[in-house]
Amino acid sequence: MRRRHVVSAVVAVFLCWNVIIYLILMLRHPGKVIPPSMELDILDTGIQNQLKQNLALLSKLQSLRNETGNKPKTHSPIVLPDRKGDVHDLSKVVLPVLLIACDRVTVNRSLNQLIRLRTTKEQFPIIVSQDCAHKPTAEVIQKYVVTDNVVHIMQPNQTNMELNKKDKKFLGYYKIARHYKWALDQVFLKFNYSTVIIVEDDLDISPDFFEYFSATYPILTSDPSVWCVSAWNDNGKNGMVSEEAELLYRSDFFPGLGWMMERKTWLEIGPKWPITFWDDWMRHQDQRKDRVCIRPEICRTSTFGKKGVSKGLYFEKHLKHIKLNDQFVAFTKKNLSYLMKENYDPWFKRLVYDTPEVTVAEVMSGSKKHLKALRVTYTTKEQFKATAKKLGIMDDFKAGVPRVAYRGVVSFVHHGQRIYFAPKPDWQKYDIKWT
């Protein structure tokens, strides 16, 4: 309604101005000479009327702005261009899912969720890449090939690797790295997809799993500082995250456990893929090159795989306590351009360093509980590890980067209060020796 009034006002101004010009021209008819002074008076009158109309319109627009300024701002759906300048129609973006499998017959648990929650098989085709040549698992997967158009591929290289005595206990990690290399080559070089979402056969997914990756796809393809989108928050345990299911971050740490990357990234890192511990290799600066991942406040995946090559390491203590998001967030209806580096960095730095600084003892005591958020400062590796253990967050580093950190800052919740565990404001870069 207000917009209609504004349009009407603009039309009225336009008509008035044309009437004035028309009168001026009509007064210039042949046989009647108008003194120049009278012409100036007429023109002056027209200009004065025009100014009054403009002032009235300006007043109306100011009033309209004041009325809308007090209302909550809404965001239009994200329409970021990619690096080629093309604007995405997200309904036409194909995001294949690569499910890495081996010898878990419970792969059906993951497949059932992926099939139930995807919107269409055309937009989210599923490729299961199986290692281990485990026949019972292959039989489970084959049922989905027939009923749900799942593609089943099998890693052909089942040879054992010659490892020294010290490394034999890591044989499983060597095979996983080999399998990932082969499977990703299939997705990008054989099937020729431009992007992929990678999951494993022991992951549960959230109701908005596909919505999340669809909405963050334009960020991945338009911001050259972003090289992956992850569904995982390493500190995402119950009680350590807020209820803000829509909250997303930039992170210098590669999280994995349900993640998306582009073909161009694979063409860069695939030829030099490591023979083992591929995820830690990706976290090294030689690969990361200061690029970041997008990650959520609340995880969009959780693992039910207690037994695996890690022998259940961290599962009882950590992984089984990860909170899986149970809400559907309509991310594709939100404007996520705040995640672009030029928007995010100045906002994030103000957010963190405008937060009151306290000691870890004050956090633990709850003496500052009346404040919405607190900042705890660290300056050394030893101080970080000791404080992290007290606060219950993960205390390790990979290539000098703390888990989930961005610009050295780890954001989490402690007893319902937001905590920013941060270096000093003049922080410049990570120390590779912190590992």
Secondary structure as a PSIPRED ss2 file (coil, helix, strand):
# PSIPRED VFORMAT (PSIPRED V4.0)

   1 M C   1.000  0.000  0.000
   2 R H   0.000  1.000  0.000
   3 R H   0.000  1.000  0.000
   4 R H   0.000  1.000  0.000
   5 H H   0.000  1.000  0.000
   6 V H   0.000  1.000  0.000
   7 V H   0.000  1.000  0.000
   8 S H   0.000  1.000  0.000
   9 A H   0.000  1.000  0.000
  10 V H   0.000  1.000  0.000
  11 V H   0.000  1.000  0.000
  12 A H   0.000  1.000  0.000
  13 V H   0.000  1.000  0.000
  14 F H   0.000  1.000  0.000
  15 L H   0.000  1.000  0.000
  16 C H   0.000  1.000  0.000
  17 W H   0.000  1.000  0.000
  18 N H   0.000  1.000  0.000
  19 V H   0.000  1.000  0.000
  20 I H   0.000  1.000  0.000
  21 I H   0.000  1.000  0.000
  22 Y H   0.000  1.000  0.000
  23 L H   0.000  1.000  0.000
  24 I H   0.000  1.000  0.000
  25 L H   0.000  1.000  0.000
  26 M H   0.000  1.000  0.000
  27 L C   1.000  0.000  0.000
  28 R C   1.000  0.000  0.000
  29 H C   1.000  0.000  0.000
  30 P C   1.000  0.000  0.000
  31 G C   1.000  0.000  0.000
  32 K C   1.000  0.000  0.000
  33 V C   1.000  0.000  0.000
  34 I C   1.000  0.000  0.000
  35 P C   1.000  0.000  0.000
  36 P H   0.000  1.000  0.000
  37 S H   0.000  1.000  0.000
  38 M H   0.000  1.000  0.000
  39 E H   0.000  1.000  0.000
  40 L H   0.000  1.000  0.000
  41 D H   0.000  1.000  0.000
  42 I H   0.000  1.000  0.000
  43 L H   0.000  1.000  0.000
  44 D H   0.000  1.000  0.000
  45 T H   0.000  1.000  0.000
  46 G H   0.000  1.000  0.000
  47 I H   0.000  1.000  0.000
  48 Q H   0.000  1.000  0.000
  49 N H   0.000  1.000  0.000
  50 Q H   0.000  1.000  0.000
  51 L H   0.000  1.000  0.000
  52 K H   0.000  1.000  0.000
  53 Q H   0.000  1.000  0.000
  54 N H   0.000  1.000  0.000
  55 L H   0.000  1.000  0.000
  56 A H   0.000  1.000  0.000
  57 L H   0.000  1.000  0.000
  58 L H   0.000  1.000  0.000
  59 S H   0.000  1.000  0.000
  60 K H   0.000  1.000  0.000
  61 L H   0.000  1.000  0.000
  62 Q H   0.000  1.000  0.000
  63 S H   0.000  1.000  0.000
  64 L H   0.000  1.000  0.000
  65 R H   0.000  1.000  0.000
  66 N H   0.000  1.000  0.000
  67 E H   0.000  1.000  0.000
  68 T H   0.000  1.000  0.000
  69 G H   0.000  1.000  0.000
  70 N C   1.000  0.000  0.000
  71 K C   1.000  0.000  0.000
  72 P C   1.000  0.000  0.000
  73 K C   1.000  0.000  0.000
  74 T C   1.000  0.000  0.000
  75 H C   1.000  0.000  0.000
  76 S C   1.000  0.000  0.000
  77 P C   1.000  0.000  0.000
  78 I C   1.000  0.000  0.000
  79 V C   1.000  0.000  0.000
  80 L C   1.000  0.000  0.000
  81 P E   0.000  0.000  1.000
  82 D C   1.000  0.000  0.000
  83 R C   1.000  0.000  0.000
  84 K C   1.000  0.000  0.000
  85 G C   1.000  0.000  0.000
  86 D C   1.000  0.000  0.000
  87 V E   0.000  0.000  1.000
  88 H C   1.000  0.000  0.000
  89 D C   1.000  0.000  0.000
  90 L H   0.000  1.000  0.000
  91 S H   0.000  1.000  0.000
  92 K H   0.000  1.000  0.000
  93 V C   1.000  0.000  0.000
  94 V C   1.000  0.000  0.000
  95 L C   1.000  0.000  0.000
  96 P C   1.000  0.000  0.000
  97 V E   0.000  0.000  1.000
  98 L E   0.000  0.000  1.000
  99 L E   0.000  0.000  1.000
 100 I E   0.000  0.000  1.000
 101 A E   0.000  0.000  1.000
 102 C C   1.000  0.000  0.000
 103 D C   1.000  0.000  0.000
 104 R C   1.000  0.000  0.000
 105 V C   1.000  0.000  0.000
 106 T C   1.000  0.000  0.000
 107 V H   0.000  1.000  0.000
 108 N H   0.000  1.000  0.000
 109 R H   0.000  1.000  0.000
 110 S H   0.000  1.000  0.000
 111 L H   0.000  1.000  0.000
 112 N H   0.000  1.000  0.000
 113 Q H   0.000  1.000  0.000
 114 L H   0.000  1.000  0.000
 115 I H   0.000  1.000  0.000
 116 R H   0.000  1.000  0.000
 117 L H   0.000  1.000  0.000
 118 R C   1.000  0.000  0.000
 119 T C   1.000  0.000  0.000
 120 T C   1.000  0.000  0.000
 121 K C   1.000  0.000  0.000
 122 E C   1.000  0.000  0.000
 123 Q C   1.000  0.000  0.000
 124 F C   1.000  0.000  0.000
 125 P C   1.000  0.000  0.000
 126 I E   0.000  0.000  1.000
 127 I E   0.000  0.000  1.000
 128 V E   0.000  0.000  1.000
 129 S E   0.000  0.000  1.000
 130 Q E   0.000  0.000  1.000
 131 D C   1.000  0.000  0.000
 132 C C   1.000  0.000  0.000
 133 A C   1.000  0.000  0.000
 134 H C   1.000  0.000  0.000
 135 K H   0.000  1.000  0.000
 136 P H   0.000  1.000  0.000
 137 T H   0.000  1.000  0.000
 138 A H   0.000  1.000  0.000
 139 E H   0.000  1.000  0.000
 140 V H   0.000  1.000  0.000
 141 I H   0.000  1.000  0.000
 142 Q H   0.000  1.000  0.000
 143 K H   0.000  1.000  0.000
 144 Y H   0.000  1.000  0.000
 145 V H   0.000  1.000  0.000
 146 V H   0.000  1.000  0.000
 147 T H   0.000  1.000  0.000
 148 D H   0.000  1.000  0.000
 149 N C   1.000  0.000  0.000
 150 V C   1.000  0.000  0.000
 151 V E   0.000  0.000  1.000
 152 H E   0.000  0.000  1.000
 153 I E   0.000  0.000  1.000
 154 M E   0.000  0.000  1.000
 155 Q C   1.000  0.000  0.000
 156 P C   1.000  0.000  0.000
 157 N C   1.000  0.000  0.000
 158 Q C   1.000  0.000  0.000
 159 T C   1.000  0.000  0.000
 160 N C   1.000  0.000  0.000
 161 M C   1.000  0.000  0.000
 162 E C   1.000  0.000  0.000
 163 L C   1.000  0.000  0.000
 164 N C   1.000  0.000  0.000
 165 K C   1.000  0.000  0.000
 166 K C   1.000  0.000  0.000
 167 D C   1.000  0.000  0.000
 168 K H   0.000  1.000  0.000
 169 K H   0.000  1.000  0.000
 170 F H   0.000  1.000  0.000
 171 L H   0.000  1.000  0.000
 172 G H   0.000  1.000  0.000
 173 Y H   0.000  1.000  0.000
 174 Y H   0.000  1.000  0.000
 175 K H   0.000  1.000  0.000
 176 I H   0.000  1.000  0.000
 177 A H   0.000  1.000  0.000
 178 R H   0.000  1.000  0.000
 179 H H   0.000  1.000  0.000
 180 Y H   0.000  1.000  0.000
 181 K H   0.000  1.000  0.000
 182 W H   0.000  1.000  0.000
 183 A H   0.000  1.000  0.000
 184 L H   0.000  1.000  0.000
 185 D H   0.000  1.000  0.000
 186 Q H   0.000  1.000  0.000
 187 V H   0.000  1.000  0.000
 188 F H   0.000  1.000  0.000
 189 L H   0.000  1.000  0.000
 190 K H   0.000  1.000  0.000
 191 F C   1.000  0.000  0.000
 192 N C   1.000  0.000  0.000
 193 Y C   1.000  0.000  0.000
 194 S C   1.000  0.000  0.000
 195 T E   0.000  0.000  1.000
 196 V E   0.000  0.000  1.000
 197 I E   0.000  0.000  1.000
 198 I E   0.000  0.000  1.000
 199 V E   0.000  0.000  1.000
 200 E E   0.000  0.000  1.000
 201 D C   1.000  0.000  0.000
 202 D C   1.000  0.000  0.000
 203 L E   0.000  0.000  1.000
 204 D E   0.000  0.000  1.000
 205 I E   0.000  0.000  1.000
 206 S C   1.000  0.000  0.000
 207 P C   1.000  0.000  0.000
 208 D C   1.000  0.000  0.000
 209 F H   0.000  1.000  0.000
 210 F H   0.000  1.000  0.000
 211 E H   0.000  1.000  0.000
 212 Y H   0.000  1.000  0.000
 213 F H   0.000  1.000  0.000
 214 S H   0.000  1.000  0.000
 215 A H   0.000  1.000  0.000
 216 T H   0.000  1.000  0.000
 217 Y H   0.000  1.000  0.000
 218 P H   0.000  1.000  0.000
 219 I H   0.000  1.000  0.000
 220 L H   0.000  1.000  0.000
 221 T H   0.000  1.000  0.000
 222 S H   0.000  1.000  0.000
 223 D C   1.000  0.000  0.000
 224 P C   1.000  0.000  0.000
 225 S C   1.000  0.000  0.000
 226 V E   0.000  0.000  1.000
 227 W E   0.000  0.000  1.000
 228 C E   0.000  0.000  1.000
 229 V E   0.000  0.000  1.000
 230 S E   0.000  0.000  1.000
 231 A C   1.000  0.000  0.000
 232 W C   1.000  0.000  0.000
 233 N C   1.000  0.000  0.000
 234 D C   1.000  0.000  0.000
 235 N C   1.000  0.000  0.000
 236 G C   1.000  0.000  0.000
 237 K E   0.000  0.000  1.000
 238 N C   1.000  0.000  0.000
 239 G C   1.000  0.000  0.000
 240 M C   1.000  0.000  0.000
 241 V C   1.000  0.000  0.000
 242 S C   1.000  0.000  0.000
 243 E C   1.000  0.000  0.000
 244 E C   1.000  0.000  0.000
 245 A C   1.000  0.000  0.000
 246 E C   1.000  0.000  0.000
 247 L C   1.000  0.000  0.000
 248 L E   0.000  0.000  1.000
 249 Y E   0.000  0.000  1.000
 250 R E   0.000  0.000  1.000
 251 S E   0.000  0.000  1.000
 252 D C   1.000  0.000  0.000
 253 F C   1.000  0.000  0.000
 254 F C   1.000  0.000  0.000
 255 P C   1.000  0.000  0.000
 256 G C   1.000  0.000  0.000
 257 L C   1.000  0.000  0.000
 258 G C   1.000  0.000  0.000
 259 W E   0.000  0.000  1.000
 260 M E   0.000  0.000  1.000
 261 M E   0.000  0.000  1.000
 262 E E   0.000  0.000  1.000
 263 R H   0.000  1.000  0.000
 264 K H   0.000  1.000  0.000
 265 T H   0.000  1.000  0.000
 266 W H   0.000  1.000  0.000
 267 L H   0.000  1.000  0.000
 268 E H   0.000  1.000  0.000
 269 I H   0.000  1.000  0.000
 270 G H   0.000  1.000  0.000
 271 P H   0.000  1.000  0.000
 272 K H   0.000  1.000  0.000
 273 W C   1.000  0.000  0.000
 274 P C   1.000  0.000  0.000
 275 I C   1.000  0.000  0.000
 276 T C   1.000  0.000  0.000
 277 F C   1.000  0.000  0.000
 278 W H   0.000  1.000  0.000
 279 D H   0.000  1.000  0.000
 280 D H   0.000  1.000  0.000
 281 W H   0.000  1.000  0.000
 282 M H   0.000  1.000  0.000
 283 R C   1.000  0.000  0.000
 284 H C   1.000  0.000  0.000
 285 Q H   0.000  1.000  0.000
 286 D H   0.000  1.000  0.000
 287 Q H   0.000  1.000  0.000
 288 R H   0.000  1.000  0.000
 289 K C   1.000  0.000  0.000
 290 D C   1.000  0.000  0.000
 291 R C   1.000  0.000  0.000
 292 V E   0.000  0.000  1.000
 293 C E   0.000  0.000  1.000
 294 I E   0.000  0.000  1.000
 295 R E   0.000  0.000  1.000
 296 P E   0.000  0.000  1.000
 297 E C   1.000  0.000  0.000
 298 I C   1.000  0.000  0.000
 299 C E   0.000  0.000  1.000
 300 R C   1.000  0.000  0.000
 301 T E   0.000  0.000  1.000
 302 S E   0.000  0.000  1.000
 303 T E   0.000  0.000  1.000
 304 F C   1.000  0.000  0.000
 305 G C   1.000  0.000  0.000
 306 K C   1.000  0.000  0.000
 307 K C   1.000  0.000  0.000
 308 G C   1.000  0.000  0.000
 309 V C   1.000  0.000  0.000
 310 S C   1.000  0.000  0.000
 311 K C   1.000  0.000  0.000
 312 G C   1.000  0.000  0.000
 313 L C   1.000  0.000  0.000
 314 Y C   1.000  0.000  0.000
 315 F C   1.000  0.000  0.000
 316 E C   1.000  0.000  0.000
 317 K C   1.000  0.000  0.000
 318 H C   1.000  0.000  0.000
 319 L H   0.000  1.000  0.000
 320 K H   0.000  1.000  0.000
 321 H H   0.000  1.000  0.000
 322 I E   0.000  0.000  1.000
 323 K C   1.000  0.000  0.000
 324 L E   0.000  0.000  1.000
 325 N C   1.000  0.000  0.000
 326 D C   1.000  0.000  0.000
 327 Q C   1.000  0.000  0.000
 328 F C   1.000  0.000  0.000
 329 V C   1.000  0.000  0.000
 330 A C   1.000  0.000  0.000
 331 F H   0.000  1.000  0.000
 332 T H   0.000  1.000  0.000
 333 K H   0.000  1.000  0.000
 334 K C   1.000  0.000  0.000
 335 N C   1.000  0.000  0.000
 336 L C   1.000  0.000  0.000
 337 S H   0.000  1.000  0.000
 338 Y H   0.000  1.000  0.000
 339 L H   0.000  1.000  0.000
 340 M C   1.000  0.000  0.000
 341 K H   0.000  1.000  0.000
 342 E H   0.000  1.000  0.000
 343 N H   0.000  1.000  0.000
 344 Y H   0.000  1.000  0.000
 345 D H   0.000  1.000  0.000
 346 P H   0.000  1.000  0.000
 347 W H   0.000  1.000  0.000
 348 F H   0.000  1.000  0.000
 349 K H   0.000  1.000  0.000
 350 R H   0.000  1.000  0.000
 351 L H   0.000  1.000  0.000
 352 V H   0.000  1.000  0.000
 353 Y H   0.000  1.000  0.000
 354 D C   1.000  0.000  0.000
 355 T C   1.000  0.000  0.000
 356 P C   1.000  0.000  0.000
 357 E E   0.000  0.000  1.000
 358 V E   0.000  0.000  1.000
 359 T C   1.000  0.000  0.000
 360 V H   0.000  1.000  0.000
 361 A H   0.000  1.000  0.000
 362 E H   0.000  1.000  0.000
 363 V H   0.000  1.000  0.000
 364 M H   0.000  1.000  0.000
 365 S H   0.000  1.000  0.000
 366 G C   1.000  0.000  0.000
 367 S C   1.000  0.000  0.000
 368 K C   1.000  0.000  0.000
 369 K C   1.000  0.000  0.000
 370 H C   1.000  0.000  0.000
 371 L C   1.000  0.000  0.000
 372 K C   1.000  0.000  0.000
 373 A E   0.000  0.000  1.000
 374 L E   0.000  0.000  1.000
 375 R E   0.000  0.000  1.000
 376 V E   0.000  0.000  1.000
 377 T E   0.000  0.000  1.000
 378 Y C   1.000  0.000  0.000
 379 T C   1.000  0.000  0.000
 380 T C   1.000  0.000  0.000
 381 K H   0.000  1.000  0.000
 382 E H   0.000  1.000  0.000
 383 Q H   0.000  1.000  0.000
 384 F H   0.000  1.000  0.000
 385 K H   0.000  1.000  0.000
 386 A H   0.000  1.000  0.000
 387 T H   0.000  1.000  0.000
 388 A H   0.000  1.000  0.000
 389 K H   0.000  1.000  0.000
 390 K H   0.000  1.000  0.000
 391 L H   0.000  1.000  0.000
 392 G C   1.000  0.000  0.000
 393 I C   1.000  0.000  0.000
 394 M C   1.000  0.000  0.000
 395 D C   1.000  0.000  0.000
 396 D C   1.000  0.000  0.000
 397 F E   0.000  0.000  1.000
 398 K E   0.000  0.000  1.000
 399 A C   1.000  0.000  0.000
 400 G C   1.000  0.000  0.000
 401 V E   0.000  0.000  1.000
 402 P E   0.000  0.000  1.000
 403 R C   1.000  0.000  0.000
 404 V C   1.000  0.000  0.000
 405 A C   1.000  0.000  0.000
 406 Y E   0.000  0.000  1.000
 407 R C   1.000  0.000  0.000
 408 G C   1.000  0.000  0.000
 409 V E   0.000  0.000  1.000
 410 V E   0.000  0.000  1.000
 411 S E   0.000  0.000  1.000
 412 F E   0.000  0.000  1.000
 413 V E   0.000  0.000  1.000
 414 H E   0.000  0.000  1.000
 415 H C   1.000  0.000  0.000
 416 G C   1.000  0.000  0.000
 417 Q E   0.000  0.000  1.000
 418 R E   0.000  0.000  1.000
 419 I E   0.000  0.000  1.000
 420 Y E   0.000  0.000  1.000
 421 F E   0.000  0.000  1.000
 422 A E   0.000  0.000  1.000
 423 P C   1.000  0.000  0.000
 424 K C   1.000  0.000  0.000
 425 P C   1.000  0.000  0.000
 426 D C   1.000  0.000  0.000
 427 W C   1.000  0.000  0.000
 428 Q C   1.000  0.000  0.000
 429 K C   1.000  0.000  0.000
 430 Y C   1.000  0.000  0.000
 431 D C   1.000  0.000  0.000
 432 I C   1.000  0.000  0.000
 433 K C   1.000  0.000  0.000
 434 W C   1.000  0.000  0.000
 435 T C   1.000  0.000  0.000
